[in-house]
Every structure is written in C-alpha cells, then in structure tokens.
C-alpha cells in the first residue's frame, strides 16, 4: 500500500505540473500540447531539468533561469496540492474507483484556479468530463459487479444539475451556467459514493462560500457585491463530503437522538 501511495503522490505532482499549463492556456484558447512551456516574460523554453514538479521551482529559487523574473509560487503550490489530494483520495476510495476520483480531483483543481482567475468554468474542461467520468464510473461498477452506485450517480448528476439550473434561472446574477454544468459532475461523483455524500456535498459549497464571503467582507470591508467565484467552493464542498460525509451524518443523527431523549 505504501508503494502505491508513493506512486499516486508522484503522479499527482506530475499531473499538477500539467494542470499549471491547463490553467494558463485553456482560458486563452491555446493548445495545451504545443508549443512547449516557456517563460511568459522572456519566452525562452523551459529546460527539462527545471520542469521537475516543485523541485524545479526550488532549484531556480522562484526565478526564471534566463531573465531572472519571478515565477509565481502558485506553480509549485498547484503541484503540491494535487499530489497531496491524490494521496488523500487514494486512501478514501477503492482501487477500481480511483481513476474516476483522481480525474475529478485533477479537473477540480484546474477549474478552481481558472475560476479564481477569470470567473469562468470553461466548457473545454467541463463538458468532456461528463463522458470521461461516466465511462470511468461504469468501468468501476462493472469491475465490482455492483451497478447500484452507478444508478445513484446518474440520479445525483441529474438532480444536482436540475437544482442548480433552477437557482441560476431564478437568480441569474448570483450563479453562472458554468456552475450549473459543474454541479452535474459533482452530483455524479458524490452520488456514486453515497446519498450522504451527495446531500452534504451539495450544500457544503454554499456553506463554505457563505463563511468565506463573510470573512472577506469583514477583512476587506466589502459589500454584498464583493465578487467571489462559486466554482472553487463547489469543488471544495465535494472533496470535503468525500472524506467527511459519513462522520457528519452520523454526528447529526447522534445529536438528533440526544435531543429527542
């Protein structure tokens, strides 16, 4: 198991390095395959030895090797975060489920960063993820010969998409259609796990967004119009539900029973 976790962690670092390319290029409509990565300031191609996740940035001391311009610390942070999340997910789900949830984690990191930068959740990432996740979850269900979670995933995706669609229709200024499309993906991956995960993850994003929104308004002295993209909170709520849904549900039931006693 330790060897597998080390491999998953290293894979996460490599995927995180690729996600940095996705985060930078997809909103600009640039291919993620070509041209090779280069310094945005001097346009010199990044050397292979400097492309090693996290270590490359540390080796360069956060500066371009050629022009000495600073390299954002977000690059190694995205790589490190992806590696850590990959390990955490590997500890949470079964091996047959792992490809689907690692994929969701990866696109979740990319979409969160893009939404923070541009207030957009690009169709180029969200829409192809529907068939990818559907195929991966179907393969997992077939491998385990248990198709009930797959049915739950379908119901979860439809219900959460419909719920967010209703919210966006009623109050379009408060939610974009990108959030609606992301909701369907979240409903699929959480529904596949359990009804508990689906319920808690569905509302976890709203709770996290409300808490952070209050803090931001207090610190920045902003008003209600202080812009906060909702996508990162949706992803964070989904990941939180993956790890804590059972504990939260059991704790709630326990408190409820104590209150009735």
C-alpha positions, -999 to 999 in steps of 0.1 A, spaced: 0 0 0 28 24 8 44 19 -26 10 26 -43 6 58 -23 41 70 -32 33 63 -68 0 81 -66 17 111 -49 43 113 -76 16 110 -103 -2 138 -86 29 161 -88 33 154 -125 -4 159 -131 -2 191 -111 26 203 -134 3 197 -164 -26 214 -147 -5 246 -145 -4 245 -183 -41 239 -185 -48 268 -160 -28 292 -181 -37 281 -216 -73 268 -217 -89 302 -208 -68 318 -235 -78 292 -261 -42 280 -265 -34 243 -271 -21 225 -240 1 203 -262 21 229 -282 42 250 -280 64 237 -252 63 255 -219 83 288 -219 89 318 -196 60 342 -201 84 371 -198 114 363 -220 97 335 -240 127 311 -236 117 275 -235 119 260 -200 146 234 -197 137 198 -188 156 198 -155 137 229 -145 103 213 -152 106 188 -124 75 195 -102 82 216 -71 119 208 -71 124 228 -103 109 259 -88 130 255 -56 162 249 -77 155 281 -96 147 299 -63 114 311 -78 131 330 -107 134 324 -144 168 309 -152 173 332 -182 157 366 -174 156 363 -136 119 374 -135 100 359 -105 80 327 -111 47 327 -92 46 304 -62 13 292 -74 31 268 -98 46 246 -71 16 251 -48 -7 236 -75 17 207 -80 19 201 -43 -18 204 -37 -26 180 -65 -1 154 -51 -15 156 -16 -51 154 -28 -42 124 -50 -28 106 -19 -58 115 2 -83 103 -25 -63 70 -28 -68 65 9 -105 72 6 -118 52 -24 -113 17 -36 -88 9 -63 -115 4 -90 -129 38 -82 -96 55 -82 -93 66 -118 -126 84 -117 -119 102 -85 -84 112 -94 -97 126 -127 -123 146 -108 -97 159 -83 -75 170 -112 -101 189 -131 -114 203 -98 -80 219 -91 -78 233 -126 -113 246 -127 -109 262 -92 -78 281 -103 -93 292 -136 -125 304 -119 -104 324 -94 -85 340 -123 -112 345 -149 -146 339 -132 -152 312 -158 -155 274 -158 -145 265 -194 -167 242 -214 -134 228 -228 -128 211 -195 -163 206 -180 -182 191 -210 -157 164 -220 -156 154 -183 -191 141 -184 -184 111 -207 -150 106 -191 -164 103 -156 -194 83 -168 -171 58 -186 -147 55 -156 -176 50 -131 -192 25 -154 -159 6 -156 -156 6 -118 -191 -6 -113 -186 -34 -139 -153 -44 -123 -171 -47 -89 -203 -61 -104 -223 -36 -85 -244 -12 -106 -264 4 -78 -238 31 -72 -239 38 -109 -276 44 -108 -271 66 -78 -245 86 -98 -270 91 -126 -297 103 -103 -272 125 -84 -260 142 -116 -295 149 -129 -309 161 -96 -280 184 -87 -279 198 -123 -316 205 -121 -313 221 -87 -285 245 -98 -303 252 -131 -333 263 -111 -312 286 -89 -295 301 -120 -329 307 -136 -344 323 -106 -314 344 -97 -290 346 -128 -269 374 -112 -259 351 -84 -249 320 -104 -235 313 -138 -244 284 -161 -208 272 -157 -217 264 -121 -248 245 -133 -227 223 -156 -201 216 -129 -230 207 -105 -239 178 -127 -204 164 -125 -203 168 -87 -236 151 -84 -223 121 -104 -191 116 -83 -208 121 -50 -239 101 -58 -217 72 -68 -202 73 -33 -235 76 -12 -266 96 -7 -250 111 23 -220 123 3 -244 138 -23 -265 156 2 -236 170 23 -215 179 -8 -244 196 -25 -248 221 3 -212 221 15 -202 246 -12 -229 270 -1 -218 268 35 -181 273 26 -189 302 3 -210 319 29 -183 316 56 -156 328 33 -178 356 20 -185 369 55 -148 368 63 -139 386 31 -165 413 37 -152 418 72 -115 419 63 -118 440 31 -148 459 44 -166 449 11 -202 449 4 -226 422 -8 -213 428 -43 -178 416 -34 -171 391 -62 -163 356 -52 -164 328 -78 -185 299 -66 -167 271 -85 -139 266 -60 -164 263 -32 -184 237 -51 -152 217 -56 -141 221 -20 -175 211 -7 -175 180 -29 -140 170 -17 -149 177 19 -180 155 15 -159 126 1 -139 124 33 -164 136 60 -199 128 48 -203 96 70 -189 113 101 -210 144 96 -242 124 90 -236 101 120 -228 131 142 -260 148 132 -281 117 138 -265 113 172 -272 149 182 -308 145 170 -313 114 190 -299 130 221 -322 159 216 -352 136 215 -341 116 245 
